[in-house]
Amino acid sequence: MRILRYILSFSVFMLAAFPLFAQRETIRMKDGTEYTGYISRQNYADGTGEITYSRITRSIAIEDILSRQTDNREVEKLSAEWLEWAQANDKLETLREVSYLPLTIMAVKGDVTRDYYVLLSGSKEVRCFSISGGKASISMGDIEYVRKPERDNTLLTDIDDVVQTETRTYTGVIREQQPGARITIWNNADRSLYAIDYAEIRSVGKSAFNPDYSIWEQSACLEKLHFKAGWSTEPGLIMENGFGADINLLFAVPVGKGSELRQYKYEDIASVEKMPNPGYAPRYDIILQEGEARINRDSTLVAADILSLGDYFYLNPEKTDAMAVVTAPEVCVETHMSGIAEVYVAKAQESVQPQSVYEAQRNGLKVPKPKKGEPTVTLEMYTYKSLFESEVEVTRSESINGTVKLAFTLPEPGVWFVYLRKKNLCWVISYPPEEQKEKEGE
């Protein structure tokens, strides 16, 4: 029973691993081999497993090398992954002003031929690194540790690991797992790392990092349970692994954007399979300078030059380049600006009687010279009253990077003013009607 408990405890933590395209994990084996990837299958009965990887660092015995050929591959011929790695690790060499990476094309007994970068060459073995994918069959007991990198500060959606002990709950990212010994978790609440012994843990689970999105959009992978009785679940997520006398597992399957929870016993499970999630839709933050603003991640948003005329305020017609154009009613403004509290969105009103250029200039309005045959000028205006009576709802949120997101939906086409009251700042957005957009597209 002691051996069984060890296998089950270890498998609990491996189930928290994410696929390589979401977060690259380092899986180090006791023989020194390191994989970058994820554990794609675990067999509970015999303690074996499978790793799906995109990179590998290994030591190869000289007698296992069937052939090797050096290829000084020029930068232009390197893949994007090899070039990025070479630059980050300062591995590029130069000869007669030509930069290249010395790779070795190596055929190894029991493996496919790969491109390797030789890290260390000895008389008995060669230590080398390769950017190439594959699958490796392993014994789970041969794993020394699994390490996960820090969560990128720009990642807005993700899956949190949830670790419960008798006295506390930790929610964040399990950064390292040492089988049968301990885990290290980054706790979101106090932004600290904690090492926790296996014996202290009551359960390990998952939760959505961003409550505004479905967990099925935030998880890079899905899991599938295979049972000893010969049947399997549909793809879902293991939401909680229980410890103690009654070892159970909570498994969720998608129902729309929600979930249906099911409970299974470990003793009935033969293996767990992990696969990429086709519905994975990561969302990222943008890093902005103080005062900078962008609209719909498309273009820079510039504060408008607003002039006053009695009870009205209008956009300076000589500086209409500050007007941003959108093609859909859903608008998202992102900015790095402190003290944003009251935000109002109101539609501009054309002046009831377009004024002649002479009258406008006499009233002190800055207006452009009229085109031939156009003696009048139309001004886009608004009043504070129209702002404060606006029924456009603005949703405000702020990321860990200080990026403030303002999201709203324009109810109809027109010119709209977005006013930040305490900042006395205004952005102007044009949402043209369909016929105008079609004409502009011709």
Secondary structure, 3 states (H helix, E strand, C coil): CHHHHHHHHHHHHHCCCCCCCCCCEEEEECCCCEEEEEEEEEECCCCEEEEEEEEEEEEEEHHHEEEEEEEEEEHHHCCHHHHHHHHHCCCCEEECCEEEEEEEEEEECCCCCEEEEEEEECCCEEEEEEEEEEEEEEEHHHEEEEECCCCCCCECCCEEEEEEECCCEEEEEEEEEECCCEEEEEECCCCEEEEEEHHHEEEEEEEECCCCCCHHHHCCEEEEEEECCCCECCCEEEEEEECCCCCEEEEEEEECCEEEEEEEEHHHEEEEEEEECCCCCCCECCCCCCCCEEECCCEECCCCCEEEECCEEEECHHHHHHEEECCCCEEEEEECCCCCCCEEEEECEECCCCEEHHHHHHCCCCCCCCCCCCCEECCEEECHHHHHCCCCCCEEEECCCCCEEEEEECCCCEEEEEEECCCCEEEEEEECCHHHHHHHHC
